[in-house]
Amino acid sequence: MCCTQSLHPPDTHDAPTLELLRRAIAETPILTSEGAVHVTVSIGACQVKPRGSAEHWEEDLRRADMALYRAKKEGRNRVRWHMPSKETSFT
């Protein structure tokens, strides 16, 4: 799971970085004594606005977790974002 911080409205500004990470993991085998092991990763992300305190961190993690489960449900080895509705308050 990943929560990114931005001063801008929620978007997928960090999506290219997370996609590069996902791709690098999928393309890099782990060498073991038994041979190469190929792994993949699913990433669930959300974007949060900076706050004066960490009082909302549980909600942020819940949103990223929801996106992670959606990535797994849709076939794994992918990046998915939780995109809050316009009615969602980040304050």
PyMOL Python script that loads the backbone (N, CA, C, O; Angstrom):
from pymol import cmd

cmd.read_pdbstr("""\
ATOM      1  N   MET A   1       0.850  -1.166   0.000  1.00  0.00           N
ATOM      2  CA  MET A   1       0.000   0.000   0.000  1.00  0.00           C
ATOM      3  C   MET A   1       0.892   1.223   0.000  1.00  0.00           C
ATOM      4  O   MET A   1       2.026   1.192   0.479  1.00  0.00           O
ATOM      5  N   CYS A   2       0.355   2.298  -0.547  1.00  0.00           N
ATOM      6  CA  CYS A   2       1.110   3.525  -0.666  1.00  0.00           C
ATOM      7  C   CYS A   2       0.171   4.704  -0.500  1.00  0.00           C
ATOM      8  O   CYS A   2      -0.900   4.741  -1.105  1.00  0.00           O
ATOM      9  N   CYS A   3       0.566   5.658   0.312  1.00  0.00           N
ATOM     10  CA  CYS A   3      -0.166   6.914   0.416  1.00  0.00           C
ATOM     11  C   CYS A   3       0.803   8.012   0.006  1.00  0.00           C
ATOM     12  O   CYS A   3       1.877   8.145   0.592  1.00  0.00           O
ATOM     13  N   THR A   4       0.429   8.800  -0.999  1.00  0.00           N
ATOM     14  CA  THR A   4       1.287   9.885  -1.442  1.00  0.00           C
ATOM     15  C   THR A   4       0.693  11.195  -0.990  1.00  0.00           C
ATOM     16  O   THR A   4      -0.521  11.306  -0.820  1.00  0.00           O
ATOM     17  N   GLN A   5       1.537  12.187  -0.794  1.00  0.00           N
ATOM     18  CA  GLN A   5       1.086  13.471  -0.286  1.00  0.00           C
ATOM     19  C   GLN A   5       1.211  14.513  -1.387  1.00  0.00           C
ATOM     20  O   GLN A   5       2.204  14.547  -2.113  1.00  0.00           O
ATOM     21  N   SER A   6       0.205  15.354  -1.502  1.00  0.00           N
ATOM     22  CA  SER A   6       0.209  16.373  -2.540  1.00  0.00           C
ATOM     23  C   SER A   6      -0.527  17.600  -2.053  1.00  0.00           C
ATOM     24  O   SER A   6      -1.443  17.515  -1.236  1.00  0.00           O
ATOM     25  N   LEU A   7      -0.106  18.754  -2.574  1.00  0.00           N
ATOM     26  CA  LEU A   7      -0.811  19.995  -2.304  1.00  0.00           C
ATOM     27  C   LEU A   7      -1.880  20.244  -3.353  1.00  0.00           C
ATOM     28  O   LEU A   7      -2.650  21.199  -3.241  1.00  0.00           O
ATOM     29  N   HIS A   8      -1.935  19.403  -4.362  1.00  0.00           N
ATOM     30  CA  HIS A   8      -2.863  19.548  -5.476  1.00  0.00           C
ATOM     31  C   HIS A   8      -4.081  18.661  -5.256  1.00  0.00           C
ATOM     32  O   HIS A   8      -4.062  17.793  -4.383  1.00  0.00           O
ATOM     33  N   PRO A   9      -5.138  18.865  -6.035  1.00  0.00           N
ATOM     34  CA  PRO A   9      -6.306  17.982  -5.937  1.00  0.00           C
ATOM     35  C   PRO A   9      -5.907  16.542  -6.202  1.00  0.00           C
ATOM     36  O   PRO A   9      -4.915  16.297  -6.888  1.00  0.00           O
ATOM     37  N   PRO A  10      -6.658  15.583  -5.674  1.00  0.00           N
ATOM     38  CA  PRO A  10      -6.316  14.189  -5.893  1.00  0.00           C
ATOM     39  C   PRO A  10      -6.173  13.861  -7.381  1.00  0.00           C
ATOM     40  O   PRO A  10      -7.068  14.144  -8.176  1.00  0.00           O
ATOM     41  N   ASP A  11      -5.068  13.276  -7.735  1.00  0.00           N
ATOM     42  CA  ASP A  11      -4.829  12.816  -9.091  1.00  0.00           C
ATOM     43  C   ASP A  11      -3.864  11.643  -9.010  1.00  0.00           C
ATOM     44  O   ASP A  11      -3.574  11.148  -7.921  1.00  0.00           O
ATOM     45  N   THR A  12      -3.382  11.210 -10.124  1.00  0.00           N
ATOM     46  CA  THR A  12      -2.448  10.091 -10.132  1.00  0.00           C
ATOM     47  C   THR A  12      -1.057  10.566 -10.521  1.00  0.00           C
ATOM     48  O   THR A  12      -0.372   9.918 -11.313  1.00  0.00           O
ATOM     49  N   HIS A  13      -0.640  11.702  -9.963  1.00  0.00           N
ATOM     50  CA  HIS A  13       0.669  12.290 -10.252  1.00  0.00           C
ATOM     51  C   HIS A  13       1.800  11.289 -10.058  1.00  0.00           C
ATOM     52  O   HIS A  13       2.754  11.286 -10.835  1.00  0.00           O
ATOM     53  N   ASP A  14       1.715  10.445  -9.046  1.00  0.00           N
ATOM     54  CA  ASP A  14       2.766   9.475  -8.759  1.00  0.00           C
ATOM     55  C   ASP A  14       2.563   8.146  -9.466  1.00  0.00           C
ATOM     56  O   ASP A  14       3.338   7.215  -9.249  1.00  0.00           O
ATOM     57  N   ALA A  15       1.552   8.034 -10.297  1.00  0.00           N
ATOM     58  CA  ALA A  15       1.272   6.775 -10.985  1.00  0.00           C
ATOM     59  C   ALA A  15       2.447   6.272 -11.816  1.00  0.00           C
ATOM     60  O   ALA A  15       2.747   5.079 -11.755  1.00  0.00           O
ATOM     61  N   PRO A  16       3.137   7.126 -12.597  1.00  0.00           N
ATOM     62  CA  PRO A  16       4.267   6.603 -13.373  1.00  0.00           C
ATOM     63  C   PRO A  16       5.359   5.996 -12.490  1.00  0.00           C
ATOM     64  O   PRO A  16       5.952   4.983 -12.859  1.00  0.00           O
ATOM     65  N   THR A  17       5.628   6.592 -11.347  1.00  0.00           N
ATOM     66  CA  THR A  17       6.642   6.060 -10.438  1.00  0.00           C
ATOM     67  C   THR A  17       6.234   4.694  -9.900  1.00  0.00           C
ATOM     68  O   THR A  17       7.047   3.770  -9.867  1.00  0.00           O
ATOM     69  N   LEU A  18       4.989   4.565  -9.483  1.00  0.00           N
ATOM     70  CA  LEU A  18       4.516   3.285  -8.953  1.00  0.00           C
ATOM     71  C   LEU A  18       4.466   2.223 -10.043  1.00  0.00           C
ATOM     72  O   LEU A  18       4.750   1.054  -9.779  1.00  0.00           O
ATOM     73  N   GLU A  19       4.112   2.611 -11.256  1.00  0.00           N
ATOM     74  CA  GLU A  19       4.086   1.660 -12.365  1.00  0.00           C
ATOM     75  C   GLU A  19       5.504   1.205 -12.703  1.00  0.00           C
ATOM     76  O   GLU A  19       5.714   0.030 -13.001  1.00  0.00           O
ATOM     77  N   LEU A  20       6.473   2.110 -12.663  1.00  0.00           N
ATOM     78  CA  LEU A  20       7.873   1.728 -12.896  1.00  0.00           C
ATOM     79  C   LEU A  20       8.351   0.750 -11.825  1.00  0.00           C
ATOM     80  O   LEU A  20       9.058  -0.210 -12.131  1.00  0.00           O
ATOM     81  N   LEU A  21       7.972   0.988 -10.581  1.00  0.00           N
ATOM     82  CA  LEU A  21       8.328   0.075  -9.496  1.00  0.00           C
ATOM     83  C   LEU A  21       7.718  -1.292  -9.729  1.00  0.00           C
ATOM     84  O   LEU A  21       8.401  -2.308  -9.601  1.00  0.00           O
ATOM     85  N   ARG A  22       6.427  -1.330 -10.075  1.00  0.00           N
ATOM     86  CA  ARG A  22       5.755  -2.612 -10.331  1.00  0.00           C
ATOM     87  C   ARG A  22       6.433  -3.365 -11.463  1.00  0.00           C
ATOM     88  O   ARG A  22       6.674  -4.567 -11.360  1.00  0.00           O
ATOM     89  N   ARG A  23       6.734  -2.667 -12.522  1.00  0.00           N
ATOM     90  CA  ARG A  23       7.371  -3.295 -13.679  1.00  0.00           C
ATOM     91  C   ARG A  23       8.780  -3.798 -13.348  1.00  0.00           C
ATOM     92  O   ARG A  23       9.163  -4.891 -13.765  1.00  0.00           O
ATOM     93  N   ALA A  24       9.548  -3.005 -12.601  1.00  0.00           N
ATOM     94  CA  ALA A  24      10.912  -3.411 -12.228  1.00  0.00           C
ATOM     95  C   ALA A  24      10.895  -4.684 -11.386  1.00  0.00           C
ATOM     96  O   ALA A  24      11.734  -5.566 -11.571  1.00  0.00           O
ATOM     97  N   ILE A  25       9.946  -4.777 -10.471  1.00  0.00           N
ATOM     98  CA  ILE A  25       9.843  -5.981  -9.642  1.00  0.00           C
ATOM     99  C   ILE A  25       9.495  -7.187 -10.509  1.00  0.00           C
ATOM    100  O   ILE A  25      10.081  -8.258 -10.354  1.00  0.00           O
ATOM    101  N   ALA A  26       8.544  -7.010 -11.419  1.00  0.00           N
ATOM    102  CA  ALA A  26       8.127  -8.121 -12.280  1.00  0.00           C
ATOM    103  C   ALA A  26       9.235  -8.575 -13.224  1.00  0.00           C
ATOM    104  O   ALA A  26       9.294  -9.749 -13.592  1.00  0.00           O
ATOM    105  N   GLU A  27      10.110  -7.658 -13.616  1.00  0.00           N
ATOM    106  CA  GLU A  27      11.150  -7.978 -14.593  1.00  0.00           C
ATOM    107  C   GLU A  27      12.471  -8.408 -13.963  1.00  0.00           C
ATOM    108  O   GLU A  27      13.406  -8.758 -14.684  1.00  0.00           O
ATOM    109  N   THR A  28      12.569  -8.391 -12.640  1.00  0.00           N
ATOM    110  CA  THR A  28      13.822  -8.715 -11.962  1.00  0.00           C
ATOM    111  C   THR A  28      13.667 -10.005 -11.159  1.00  0.00           C
ATOM    112  O   THR A  28      13.067 -10.000 -10.085  1.00  0.00           O
ATOM    113  N   PRO A  29      14.206 -11.109 -11.677  1.00  0.00           N
ATOM    114  CA  PRO A  29      14.096 -12.364 -10.926  1.00  0.00           C
ATOM    115  C   PRO A  29      14.946 -12.326  -9.655  1.00  0.00           C
ATOM    116  O   PRO A  29      15.983 -11.664  -9.596  1.00  0.00           O
ATOM    117  N   ILE A  30      14.483 -13.042  -8.663  1.00  0.00           N
ATOM    118  CA  ILE A  30      15.238 -13.207  -7.423  1.00  0.00           C
ATOM    119  C   ILE A  30      16.023 -14.499  -7.547  1.00  0.00           C
ATOM    120  O   ILE A  30      15.449 -15.568  -7.755  1.00  0.00           O
ATOM    121  N   LEU A  31      17.331 -14.396  -7.419  1.00  0.00           N
ATOM    122  CA  LEU A  31      18.181 -15.568  -7.572  1.00  0.00           C
ATOM    123  C   LEU A  31      18.289 -16.313  -6.251  1.00  0.00           C
ATOM    124  O   LEU A  31      18.659 -15.737  -5.228  1.00  0.00           O
ATOM    125  N   THR A  32      17.964 -17.595  -6.285  1.00  0.00           N
ATOM    126  CA  THR A  32      18.050 -18.449  -5.101  1.00  0.00           C
ATOM    127  C   THR A  32      18.927 -19.649  -5.425  1.00  0.00           C
ATOM    128  O   THR A  32      19.325 -19.843  -6.573  1.00  0.00           O
ATOM    129  N   SER A  33      19.223 -20.445  -4.422  1.00  0.00           N
ATOM    130  CA  SER A  33      20.021 -21.654  -4.650  1.00  0.00           C
ATOM    131  C   SER A  33      19.281 -22.655  -5.534  1.00  0.00           C
ATOM    132  O   SER A  33      19.901 -23.540  -6.125  1.00  0.00           O
ATOM    133  N   GLU A  34      17.971 -22.520  -5.625  1.00  0.00           N
ATOM    134  CA  GLU A  34      17.146 -23.403  -6.450  1.00  0.00           C
ATOM    135  C   GLU A  34      16.911 -22.840  -7.852  1.00  0.00           C
ATOM    136  O   GLU A  34      16.286 -23.491  -8.689  1.00  0.00           O
ATOM    137  N   GLY A  35      17.408 -21.646  -8.101  1.00  0.00           N
ATOM    138  CA  GLY A  35      17.215 -21.003  -9.390  1.00  0.00           C
ATOM    139  C   GLY A  35      16.473 -19.684  -9.247  1.00  0.00           C
ATOM    140  O   GLY A  35      16.175 -19.235  -8.140  1.00  0.00           O
ATOM    141  N   ALA A  36      16.186 -19.081 -10.375  1.00  0.00           N
ATOM    142  CA  ALA A  36      15.517 -17.779 -10.383  1.00  0.00           C
ATOM    143  C   ALA A  36      14.038 -17.918 -10.025  1.00  0.00           C
ATOM    144  O   ALA A  36      13.358 -18.849 -10.457  1.00  0.00           O
ATOM    145  N   VAL A  37      13.570 -16.980  -9.236  1.00  0.00           N
ATOM    146  CA  VAL A  37      12.164 -16.919  -8.857  1.00  0.00           C
ATOM    147  C   VAL A  37      11.620 -15.587  -9.362  1.00  0.00           C
ATOM    148  O   VAL A  37      12.168 -14.528  -9.058  1.00  0.00           O
ATOM    149  N   HIS A  38      10.559 -15.648 -10.122  1.00  0.00           N
ATOM    150  CA  HIS A  38       9.924 -14.431 -10.629  1.00  0.00           C
ATOM    151  C   HIS A  38       8.747 -14.082  -9.733  1.00  0.00           C
ATOM    152  O   HIS A  38       7.909 -14.932  -9.430  1.00  0.00           O
ATOM    153  N   VAL A  39       8.693 -12.831  -9.314  1.00  0.00           N
ATOM    154  CA  VAL A  39       7.605 -12.373  -8.458  1.00  0.00           C
ATOM    155  C   VAL A  39       6.934 -11.155  -9.089  1.00  0.00           C
ATOM    156  O   VAL A  39       7.512 -10.474  -9.936  1.00  0.00           O
ATOM    157  N   THR A  40       5.723 -10.904  -8.665  1.00  0.00           N
ATOM    158  CA  THR A  40       5.004  -9.705  -9.081  1.00  0.00           C
ATOM    159  C   THR A  40       4.474  -9.018  -7.835  1.00  0.00           C
ATOM    160  O   THR A  40       4.505  -9.572  -6.736  1.00  0.00           O
ATOM    161  N   VAL A  41       3.990  -7.811  -8.027  1.00  0.00           N
ATOM    162  CA  VAL A  41       3.473  -7.042  -6.901  1.00  0.00           C
ATOM    163  C   VAL A  41       2.221  -6.293  -7.339  1.00  0.00           C
ATOM    164  O   VAL A  41       2.137  -5.790  -8.460  1.00  0.00           O
ATOM    165  N   SER A  42       1.262  -6.231  -6.442  1.00  0.00           N
ATOM    166  CA  SER A  42       0.094  -5.377  -6.622  1.00  0.00           C
ATOM    167  C   SER A  42       0.249  -4.209  -5.668  1.00  0.00           C
ATOM    168  O   SER A  42       0.644  -4.389  -4.517  1.00  0.00           O
ATOM    169  N   ILE A  43      -0.061  -3.014  -6.144  1.00  0.00           N
ATOM    170  CA  ILE A  43       0.099  -1.816  -5.330  1.00  0.00           C
ATOM    171  C   ILE A  43      -1.227  -1.086  -5.260  1.00  0.00           C
ATOM    172  O   ILE A  43      -1.835  -0.782  -6.286  1.00  0.00           O
ATOM    173  N   GLY A  44      -1.671  -0.809  -4.053  1.00  0.00           N
ATOM    174  CA  GLY A  44      -2.855   0.013  -3.830  1.00  0.00           C
ATOM    175  C   GLY A  44      -2.388   1.350  -3.298  1.00  0.00           C
ATOM    176  O   GLY A  44      -1.605   1.401  -2.350  1.00  0.00           O
ATOM    177  N   ALA A  45      -2.853   2.430  -3.891  1.00  0.00           N
ATOM    178  CA  ALA A  45      -2.370   3.755  -3.507  1.00  0.00           C
ATOM    179  C   ALA A  45      -3.529   4.718  -3.309  1.00  0.00           C
ATOM    180  O   ALA A  45      -4.609   4.553  -3.875  1.00  0.00           O
ATOM    181  N   CYS A  46      -3.272   5.722  -2.493  1.00  0.00           N
ATOM    182  CA  CYS A  46      -4.206   6.823  -2.344  1.00  0.00           C
ATOM    183  C   CYS A  46      -3.386   8.089  -2.186  1.00  0.00           C
ATOM    184  O   CYS A  46      -2.216   8.040  -1.804  1.00  0.00           O
ATOM    185  N   GLN A  47      -3.997   9.205  -2.477  1.00  0.00           N
ATOM    186  CA  GLN A  47      -3.319  10.478  -2.323  1.00  0.00           C
ATOM    187  C   GLN A  47      -3.965  11.230  -1.187  1.00  0.00           C
ATOM    188  O   GLN A  47      -5.190  11.283  -1.079  1.00  0.00           O
ATOM    189  N   VAL A  48      -3.145  11.809  -0.346  1.00  0.00           N
ATOM    190  CA  VAL A  48      -3.655  12.546   0.804  1.00  0.00           C
ATOM    191  C   VAL A  48      -3.093  13.962   0.786  1.00  0.00           C
ATOM    192  O   VAL A  48      -1.996  14.211   0.287  1.00  0.00           O
ATOM    193  N   LYS A  49      -3.871  14.875   1.339  1.00  0.00           N
ATOM    194  CA  LYS A  49      -3.395  16.243   1.477  1.00  0.00           C
ATOM    195  C   LYS A  49      -2.583  16.340   2.761  1.00  0.00           C
ATOM    196  O   LYS A  49      -2.850  15.625   3.727  1.00  0.00           O
ATOM    197  N   PRO A  50      -1.597  17.222   2.768  1.00  0.00           N
ATOM    198  CA  PRO A  50      -0.831  17.402   4.014  1.00  0.00           C
ATOM    199  C   PRO A  50      -1.751  17.901   5.124  1.00  0.00           C
ATOM    200  O   PRO A  50      -2.656  18.701   4.889  1.00  0.00           O
ATOM    201  N   ARG A  51      -1.507  17.425   6.303  1.00  0.00           N
ATOM    202  CA  ARG A  51      -2.290  17.826   7.472  1.00  0.00           C
ATOM    203  C   ARG A  51      -1.352  18.222   8.586  1.00  0.00           C
ATOM    204  O   ARG A  51      -0.169  17.880   8.570  1.00  0.00           O
ATOM    205  N   GLY A  52      -1.875  18.932   9.538  1.00  0.00           N
ATOM    206  CA  GLY A  52      -1.072  19.335  10.671  1.00  0.00           C
ATOM    207  C   GLY A  52      -0.789  18.193  11.632  1.00  0.00           C
ATOM    208  O   GLY A  52       0.133  18.282  12.443  1.00  0.00           O
ATOM    209  N   SER A  53      -1.571  17.120  11.553  1.00  0.00           N
ATOM    210  CA  SER A  53      -1.360  15.983  12.440  1.00  0.00           C
ATOM    211  C   SER A  53      -1.634  14.700  11.679  1.00  0.00           C
ATOM    212  O   SER A  53      -2.133  14.718  10.554  1.00  0.00           O
ATOM    213  N   ALA A  54      -1.304  13.605  12.303  1.00  0.00           N
ATOM    214  CA  ALA A  54      -1.507  12.294  11.668  1.00  0.00           C
ATOM    215  C   ALA A  54      -2.803  11.646  12.136  1.00  0.00           C
ATOM    216  O   ALA A  54      -2.912  10.420  12.122  1.00  0.00           O
ATOM    217  N   GLU A  55      -3.785  12.440  12.548  1.00  0.00           N
ATOM    218  CA  GLU A  55      -5.017  11.888  13.106  1.00  0.00           C
ATOM    219  C   GLU A  55      -5.852  11.112  12.093  1.00  0.00           C
ATOM    220  O   GLU A  55      -6.696  10.309  12.491  1.00  0.00           O
ATOM    221  N   HIS A  56      -5.640  11.328  10.799  1.00  0.00           N
ATOM    222  CA  HIS A  56      -6.430  10.647   9.773  1.00  0.00           C
ATOM    223  C   HIS A  56      -5.665   9.515   9.091  1.00  0.00           C
ATOM    224  O   HIS A  56      -6.102   9.021   8.052  1.00  0.00           O
ATOM    225  N   TRP A  57      -4.549   9.103   9.649  1.00  0.00           N
ATOM    226  CA  TRP A  57      -3.715   8.102   8.977  1.00  0.00           C
ATOM    227  C   TRP A  57      -4.434   6.777   8.788  1.00  0.00           C
ATOM    228  O   TRP A  57      -4.204   6.100   7.785  1.00  0.00           O
ATOM    229  N   GLU A  58      -5.293   6.385   9.715  1.00  0.00           N
ATOM    230  CA  GLU A  58      -6.017   5.118   9.567  1.00  0.00           C
ATOM    231  C   GLU A  58      -6.939   5.146   8.359  1.00  0.00           C
ATOM    232  O   GLU A  58      -7.042   4.155   7.636  1.00  0.00           O
ATOM    233  N   GLU A  59      -7.605   6.261   8.133  1.00  0.00           N
ATOM    234  CA  GLU A  59      -8.488   6.397   6.968  1.00  0.00           C
ATOM    235  C   GLU A  59      -7.674   6.366   5.671  1.00  0.00           C
ATOM    236  O   GLU A  59      -8.089   5.750   4.689  1.00  0.00           O
ATOM    237  N   ASP A  60      -6.534   7.019   5.670  1.00  0.00           N
ATOM    238  CA  ASP A  60      -5.670   7.003   4.489  1.00  0.00           C
ATOM    239  C   ASP A  60      -5.216   5.584   4.171  1.00  0.00           C
ATOM    240  O   ASP A  60      -5.244   5.169   3.013  1.00  0.00           O
ATOM    241  N   LEU A  61      -4.803   4.845   5.182  1.00  0.00           N
ATOM    242  CA  LEU A  61      -4.377   3.458   4.968  1.00  0.00           C
ATOM    243  C   LEU A  61      -5.539   2.586   4.510  1.00  0.00           C
ATOM    244  O   LEU A  61      -5.354   1.684   3.693  1.00  0.00           O
ATOM    245  N   ARG A  62      -6.730   2.848   5.028  1.00  0.00           N
ATOM    246  CA  ARG A  62      -7.910   2.091   4.603  1.00  0.00           C
ATOM    247  C   ARG A  62      -8.178   2.312   3.117  1.00  0.00           C
ATOM    248  O   ARG A  62      -8.514   1.371   2.398  1.00  0.00           O
ATOM    249  N   ARG A  63      -8.031   3.535   2.663  1.00  0.00           N
ATOM    250  CA  ARG A  63      -8.242   3.835   1.242  1.00  0.00           C
ATOM    251  C   ARG A  63      -7.205   3.137   0.369  1.00  0.00           C
ATOM    252  O   ARG A  63      -7.545   2.567  -0.667  1.00  0.00           O
ATOM    253  N   ALA A  64      -5.949   3.182   0.785  1.00  0.00           N
ATOM    254  CA  ALA A  64      -4.897   2.494   0.025  1.00  0.00           C
ATOM    255  C   ALA A  64      -5.141   0.990   0.036  1.00  0.00           C
ATOM    256  O   ALA A  64      -4.912   0.315  -0.967  1.00  0.00           O
ATOM    257  N   ASP A  65      -5.605   0.463   1.166  1.00  0.00           N
ATOM    258  CA  ASP A  65      -5.903  -0.961   1.270  1.00  0.00           C
ATOM    259  C   ASP A  65      -7.046  -1.348   0.333  1.00  0.00           C
ATOM    260  O   ASP A  65      -7.002  -2.410  -0.287  1.00  0.00           O
ATOM    261  N   MET A  66      -8.056  -0.509   0.225  1.00  0.00           N
ATOM    262  CA  MET A  66      -9.170  -0.773  -0.696  1.00  0.00           C
ATOM    263  C   MET A  66      -8.651  -0.854  -2.137  1.00  0.00           C
ATOM    264  O   MET A  66      -9.068  -1.719  -2.907  1.00  0.00           O
ATOM    265  N   ALA A  67      -7.748   0.045  -2.485  1.00  0.00           N
ATOM    266  CA  ALA A  67      -7.175   0.030  -3.836  1.00  0.00           C
ATOM    267  C   ALA A  67      -6.333  -1.221  -4.051  1.00  0.00           C
ATOM    268  O   ALA A  67      -6.335  -1.787  -5.145  1.00  0.00           O
ATOM    269  N   LEU A  68      -5.619  -1.656  -3.026  1.00  0.00           N
ATOM    270  CA  LEU A  68      -4.815  -2.872  -3.131  1.00  0.00           C
ATOM    271  C   LEU A  68      -5.700  -4.092  -3.393  1.00  0.00           C
ATOM    272  O   LEU A  68      -5.390  -4.912  -4.257  1.00  0.00           O
ATOM    273  N   TYR A  69      -6.786  -4.208  -2.656  1.00  0.00           N
ATOM    274  CA  TYR A  69      -7.697  -5.333  -2.873  1.00  0.00           C
ATOM    275  C   TYR A  69      -8.323  -5.284  -4.262  1.00  0.00           C
ATOM    276  O   TYR A  69      -8.541  -6.325  -4.882  1.00  0.00           O
ATOM    277  N   ARG A  70      -8.614  -4.074  -4.756  1.00  0.00           N
ATOM    278  CA  ARG A  70      -9.140  -3.955  -6.115  1.00  0.00           C
ATOM    279  C   ARG A  70      -8.097  -4.427  -7.135  1.00  0.00           C
ATOM    280  O   ARG A  70      -8.443  -5.099  -8.106  1.00  0.00           O
ATOM    281  N   ALA A  71      -6.829  -4.082  -6.920  1.00  0.00           N
ATOM    282  CA  ALA A  71      -5.764  -4.527  -7.828  1.00  0.00           C
ATOM    283  C   ALA A  71      -5.686  -6.051  -7.856  1.00  0.00           C
ATOM    284  O   ALA A  71      -5.550  -6.649  -8.924  1.00  0.00           O
ATOM    285  N   LYS A  72      -5.770  -6.671  -6.697  1.00  0.00           N
ATOM    286  CA  LYS A  72      -5.709  -8.132  -6.634  1.00  0.00           C
ATOM    287  C   LYS A  72      -6.938  -8.760  -7.297  1.00  0.00           C
ATOM    288  O   LYS A  72      -6.826  -9.757  -8.011  1.00  0.00           O
ATOM    289  N   LYS A  73      -8.102  -8.171  -7.056  1.00  0.00           N
ATOM    290  CA  LYS A  73      -9.338  -8.705  -7.628  1.00  0.00           C
ATOM    291  C   LYS A  73      -9.329  -8.611  -9.153  1.00  0.00           C
ATOM    292  O   LYS A  73      -9.892  -9.468  -9.834  1.00  0.00           O
ATOM    293  N   GLU A  74      -8.697  -7.581  -9.680  1.00  0.00           N
ATOM    294  CA  GLU A  74      -8.663  -7.363 -11.123  1.00  0.00           C
ATOM    295  C   GLU A  74      -7.560  -8.162 -11.824  1.00  0.00           C
ATOM    296  O   GLU A  74      -7.371  -8.022 -13.033  1.00  0.00           O
ATOM    297  N   GLY A  75      -6.844  -8.982 -11.091  1.00  0.00           N
ATOM    298  CA  GLY A  75      -5.878  -9.853 -11.738  1.00  0.00           C
ATOM    299  C   GLY A  75      -4.463  -9.767 -11.214  1.00  0.00           C
ATOM    300  O   GLY A  75      -3.576 -10.425 -11.758  1.00  0.00           O
ATOM    301  N   ARG A  76      -4.223  -9.005 -10.210  1.00  0.00           N
ATOM    302  CA  ARG A  76      -2.902  -8.875  -9.602  1.00  0.00           C
ATOM    303  C   ARG A  76      -1.889  -8.249 -10.548  1.00  0.00           C
ATOM    304  O   ARG A  76      -2.185  -7.983 -11.712  1.00  0.00           O
ATOM    305  N   ASN A  77      -0.687  -8.020 -10.026  1.00  0.00           N
ATOM    306  CA  ASN A  77       0.413  -7.426 -10.783  1.00  0.00           C
ATOM    307  C   ASN A  77      -0.019  -6.125 -11.461  1.00  0.00           C
ATOM    308  O   ASN A  77       0.147  -5.953 -12.669  1.00  0.00           O
ATOM    309  N   ARG A  78      -0.573  -5.216 -10.662  1.00  0.00           N
ATOM    310  CA  ARG A  78      -1.025  -3.941 -11.199  1.00  0.00           C
ATOM    311  C   ARG A  78      -1.064  -2.880 -10.107  1.00  0.00           C
ATOM    312  O   ARG A  78      -1.000  -3.190  -8.918  1.00  0.00           O
ATOM    313  N   VAL A  79      -1.168  -1.646 -10.523  1.00  0.00           N
ATOM    314  CA  VAL A  79      -1.286  -0.508  -9.612  1.00  0.00           C
ATOM    315  C   VAL A  79      -2.712   0.014  -9.714  1.00  0.00           C
ATOM    316  O   VAL A  79      -3.217   0.243 -10.813  1.00  0.00           O
ATOM    317  N   ARG A  80      -3.353   0.200  -8.581  1.00  0.00           N
ATOM    318  CA  ARG A  80      -4.698   0.772  -8.552  1.00  0.00           C
ATOM    319  C   ARG A  80      -4.740   1.878  -7.503  1.00  0.00           C
ATOM    320  O   ARG A  80      -4.140   1.771  -6.433  1.00  0.00           O
ATOM    321  N   TRP A  81      -5.460   2.935  -7.836  1.00  0.00           N
ATOM    322  CA  TRP A  81      -5.605   4.100  -6.968  1.00  0.00           C
ATOM    323  C   TRP A  81      -6.998   4.175  -6.387  1.00  0.00           C
ATOM    324  O   TRP A  81      -7.979   3.850  -7.056  1.00  0.00           O
ATOM    325  N   HIS A  82      -7.083   4.602  -5.143  1.00  0.00           N
ATOM    326  CA  HIS A  82      -8.374   4.964  -4.562  1.00  0.00           C
ATOM    327  C   HIS A  82      -8.577   6.432  -4.918  1.00  0.00           C
ATOM    328  O   HIS A  82      -7.794   7.293  -4.517  1.00  0.00           O
ATOM    329  N   MET A  83      -9.630   6.706  -5.671  1.00  0.00           N
ATOM    330  CA  MET A  83      -9.925   8.074  -6.071  1.00  0.00           C
ATOM    331  C   MET A  83     -11.194   8.515  -5.362  1.00  0.00           C
ATOM    332  O   MET A  83     -12.288   8.089  -5.734  1.00  0.00           O
ATOM    333  N   PRO A  84     -11.069   9.361  -4.349  1.00  0.00           N
ATOM    334  CA  PRO A  84     -12.254   9.786  -3.599  1.00  0.00           C
ATOM    335  C   PRO A  84     -13.190  10.616  -4.463  1.00  0.00           C
ATOM    336  O   PRO A  84     -12.775  11.279  -5.414  1.00  0.00           O
ATOM    337  N   SER A  85     -14.447  10.559  -4.106  1.00  0.00           N
ATOM    338  CA  SER A  85     -15.434  11.371  -4.826  1.00  0.00           C
ATOM    339  C   SER A  85     -15.226  12.835  -4.482  1.00  0.00           C
ATOM    340  O   SER A  85     -14.513  13.160  -3.533  1.00  0.00           O
ATOM    341  N   LYS A  86     -15.831  13.696  -5.233  1.00  0.00           N
ATOM    342  CA  LYS A  86     -15.697  15.133  -4.988  1.00  0.00           C
ATOM    343  C   LYS A  86     -16.287  15.528  -3.644  1.00  0.00           C
ATOM    344  O   LYS A  86     -15.921  16.563  -3.088  1.00  0.00           O
ATOM    345  N   GLU A  87     -17.203  14.709  -3.112  1.00  0.00           N
ATOM    346  CA  GLU A  87     -17.820  15.027  -1.835  1.00  0.00           C
ATOM    347  C   GLU A  87     -16.914  14.679  -0.652  1.00  0.00           C
ATOM    348  O   GLU A  87     -17.140  15.150   0.462  1.00  0.00           O
ATOM    349  N   THR A  88     -15.893  13.858  -0.890  1.00  0.00           N
ATOM    350  CA  THR A  88     -15.017  13.433   0.197  1.00  0.00           C
ATOM    351  C   THR A  88     -14.180  14.599   0.700  1.00  0.00           C
ATOM    352  O   THR A  88     -13.553  15.307  -0.088  1.00  0.00           O
ATOM    353  N   SER A  89     -14.172  14.788   1.963  1.00  0.00           N
ATOM    354  CA  SER A  89     -13.387  15.861   2.569  1.00  0.00           C
ATOM    355  C   SER A  89     -12.048  15.321   3.044  1.00  0.00           C
ATOM    356  O   SER A  89     -11.970  14.234   3.617  1.00  0.00           O
ATOM    357  N   PHE A  90     -11.008  16.083   2.801  1.00  0.00           N
ATOM    358  CA  PHE A  90      -9.680  15.713   3.271  1.00  0.00           C
ATOM    359  C   PHE A  90      -9.232  16.599   4.410  1.00  0.00           C
ATOM    360  O   PHE A  90      -8.058  16.559   4.780  1.00  0.00           O
ATOM    361  N   THR A  91     -10.111  17.395   4.981  1.00  0.00           N
ATOM    362  CA  THR A  91      -9.714  18.301   6.049  1.00  0.00           C
ATOM    363  C   THR A  91      -9.980  17.699   7.398  1.00  0.00           C
ATOM    364  O   THR A  91      -9.704  18.327   8.420  1.00  0.00           O
TER     365      THR A  91
END
""", "prot")
cmd.dss("prot")
cmd.show_as("cartoon", "prot")
cmd.util.cbc("prot")
cmd.orient("prot")
